[in-house]
Amino acid sequence: MKIEQEKNILDLNLIVKTIKSALPQEKEYIPLHEPYFGGNEWCYVKECIDTGWVSSVGKFVDLFEEKLAEFTGVKRAVAVVNGTAALQICLQLVGVKKEDEVLIPALTFIATANAVTYCGAVPHFVDSEERTLGLDALKLRSYLKDIAEVRGNTCYNKITQRRIKAVVPMHTFGHPVDLDELVIVCKEFHLELVEDAAESLGSYYKGQHTGNWGKVSAVSFNGNKVITTGGGGAILTNDVELGKLAKHLTTQAKLAHRWAFEHDMVGYNYRMPNINAALGCAQLEQLPEFLAKKRQLAKKYQTILSKIEGVQVVVEPSFAISNYWLNAILLAPEHAGKKDDLLALTNDLGILTRPVWNLIYTLPMFTECPRMDCQMAESIATRLINIPSSVNL
Ligand SMILES: Cc1ncc(COP(=O)(O)O)c(C=O)c1O
């Protein structure tokens, strides 16, 4: 039963009290998401230092890639310096070129748009759906029917005359988007699918790990993610040849030789250092336990917060299992104006809460980029608050 409140009045103190009740009472400061090191981290990192293999050579990178591929169910994982670099290479691997357009959600972290820009391409912003917080495939389809045309095997924007090469869904806070719907759109409009799975390690769409739908996909192991390598990312793919190319491109395109410096392409120094991969191996061993704990916390929040009128707790879509990377609440539309008050109240108490990112097209570098009407993304952005979600809560 919902807790009774006067109509149209949102009891902010009740929300704060309820969030607080789910958190450890003894802690004075509760971050949004802090890393947890409870396994072999010291041991593996020490091994790197003791042996001197801290940088671009060492056994942990191969081991990390192998274990990551096993966990996510892909044929090949390539460990890189961060998730943004992984995304950039993914886009290059599917053939995104200068002046192409790439469809991305307006509601995403800046890295998605930046990676498109690094390729000389132009982000083209798409609306989100409330159920997943991610890209709205049905709305995208009807929009493309209006503004795009397929000539041969290539999709063009009829307004800008640029090629639309790819679409990059992002699994917001770990909640998978409806990938089947999106695959249909990609087939119809000849678009490459690249998943920004930076936030969705441990999230499954219809029983299969995210990152398996894109031709290539990107994951992040930044310090705020479900598991961390300090800084790091990975490219996931089921295309073995693309996987080899990803490795080659991210390791300065150096040809194997005992001593000669032979390079056959302009490559990148994006390889994950061994010492970071060592941390990653230890973290991966604990991932199932982390996911179970995060699910427990999400359930706790759902039980207590969903009783409050005017507050909706974001839950995994029915077709998915979410890693619940970051828990989120949505205020009812009539209470959108209270978001900042709630942020202030919680942060004043040392409970770190955060709004969602500014919609990318509102940022000065991206205001001129093409976009559809993003009404839902705009609504979500005015109402969403992330609440503490660390593994150890
Ligand atoms: C949606 C999204 N894409 C890309 C990235 C980039 O990852 P990184 O910070 O490892 O570069 C992040 C996270 O940081 C992210 O949340």
The ligand as a Gaussian input file, in Angstrom:
#p B3LYP/6-31G(d) Opt

LIG

0 1
 C       27.649000       4.959000     -21.162000
 C       29.129000       5.056000     -21.067000
 N       29.853000       4.997000     -22.197000
 C       31.184000       5.064000     -22.163000
 C       31.868000       5.211000     -20.991000
 C       33.336000       5.389000     -21.055000
 O       34.066000       4.560000     -20.271000
 P       35.473000       5.035000     -19.671000
 O       35.176000       5.971000     -18.550000
 O       36.095000       3.752000     -19.223000
 O       36.237000       5.676000     -20.757000
 C       31.153000       5.251000     -19.774000
 C       31.732000       5.353000     -18.452000
 O       32.553000       5.880000     -17.943000
 C       29.742000       5.185000     -19.826000
 O       29.005000       5.258000     -18.710000

